[in-house]
Amino acid sequence: MTVENELQSLRARIRAADDQYYNRGHSDLTDADYDVLFVQLRKLEQAHPDLVTQDSPTQRVGAPLPKGNSFPTVAHLEPMGSIESLMAADEVREFAARARKLLALPDDAVLQWACEPKLDGASANLLYEHGVLVRGLSRGDGSQGEDLTQNLRTIRNLPMRLHGDGPFPARIEIRGEVIMSKAGFARLQEREETSSEGQFRNARNTTAGTLKLQDPRVVKRRPLDFFAFAIGHCDGITFATHTALRAQLQEWGFQIATPFELVNDLDGVLAYRDRLQQQRDGLDYELDGTVAKVDRFDYQQQLGRTSRTPRWALAYKFVPRLAQTRVLQIGAQVGRTGAVTPVAHLEPVDLAGVTVRNASLHNWALLQERDVRQGDLVEIQRAGDVIPEVVRVLLDQRPADSTPPAPPSQCPACAGPLQQEGKFVYCSNLDCAAQLVGRLVHLAGRRAFDIEGLGPKQAEQLVQGKLVTSVEDLFTLAAKRPQLLELERWGERSTQALLDQIDRARTPPLARFLNGIGIRHVGETTAKDLASHFGSLERLAGANAEALMAVDGVGEEVATAIREFFSSPKNTATLQALTAAGVVPQTAEPQGAGPLSGRVFVFTGGLTTMSRDDAKAKVEALGARTAGSISKKITDVVAGADAGSKLEKAQSLGLTIHDEAAFQALLDSL
């Protein structure tokens, strides 16, 4: 696998996990797995800075908000960032040493750290005007969040008006975590065995899902709590320390996380985390680590932040929870892209309050490396999620007749042929039932065909009901309207709304079409590059490998995947069927056409009048290209709020830099 493809794979997995956690209220990836993926991506990008993209998870917080969501999105007054997650004591020592160095503190100077529990829930941002709650947002993508005011107002410990006599700030953003206590979650499980999304599996996912519910009356019945931990925008009041801020938050009526400690050195930070890790099972709320912040606000301002995280705060995560169980069988599962991956079916075991029956083994090379076999006694780990991974095999407990498993010779779902590609094995049948649900959801995504109302649940109903047996069947659903109306929770309005969305999606832009049909290794960026270069589906389908590799970012492996896709008789039949169903991708303007042709833009920092995606789309529509990192090839840099190292590098290279007002003026002049 090339470096570019490895980066694409890591980013895709992280984005999927972000979208599930922040926007869907559930997650298929453990915290430990997420942290490992993020560290891998960060290290790989540090080694190849020229391959860093603007939309990489390392350059932003969270995930893009889903278009068409029933909750309107509103900009935070101040960006709502994340903090750096660290897994080892040495990483914490390095972080603290950097902070001391940046502050130029002498060796004998005290640097106090405010230490708090890291609550495991869903973040929220509350806006109070003159002491009255006027709005509550989710974290969203860090720049804007979903307006969840009506749901947040139902939380019993969240003050509708700040306590005390005032005067209160004219406007202040109170940031905190919405969580569910262990006892409250247990009561909820007893009272309601299932929900429309399935059984309540853990408190964090239930909390995130509850905040997305449409009916505040249902939210009110859920035992949610709000714990304040920070402020964002603030008019008319300042604080000397984080400790003083905590005291004020408490006076205003907010609950704050305990136990809290103010320590004088790094050893205190490490000791606090170790003590809390030992105590966590006896605490009222689920924790996944501790947070340490430089206590003095003037030091925080001096330290500043990177493009993603502050240099004055860290999260020191707990060691993942472990359990032992036995492997009953090594099976195979098929994902959206056709990747056939191994999965360990386990003797059921309780791990942090969840009964675990399966563990991820990721790919056949990793399975071979870890030498996991049927009958093995294994150690598994889980950190706040449902599906864990196998950490190690207890070889001294291995049965004498044990044999290593082999990858399947045919697709376990459709019995079709498999292709080996590096560490992965793929089913190449686009209509494989195991892939079809995922392919439909991907095709309907807002950066593909943009079909609102077709999510995983609806796609699964369509496939299970045999209303859709291939991708192209989606565009002939109007003929099956009576059968659609027979599906559970499908009424006249929802059915017609979906059919209208499908009809509107029949003429997608070529780039979105290419992203949606699922060509291996062709994601959103590559799809845009291919569309701009070739202009039409016919020209792309007829291009040879040499012509494909002339496209920026397309190497031999991607070119091979594209040629294999268009040379497959099955895929050709699918494309012909889409055409017959009235799906005609729009031709694209040749690359470089427009008043900004020849210019390359990089965006850094947050924009207030538009999202980065919108800004990127605007300049691309005017003929420019966009990039994710600074180099001498860049002609224009747009620097928004909290622009970090990219701005510094752009200044050192003497590049043209626009603030947001100048960028808007440039667009208005064209």
Summary of the structure (lengths in Angstrom):
residues: 670
radius of gyration: 26.0
end to end distance: 41.9
largest distance: 78.1
contacts: 2129
relative contact order: 0.09
helix: 39%
strand: 23%
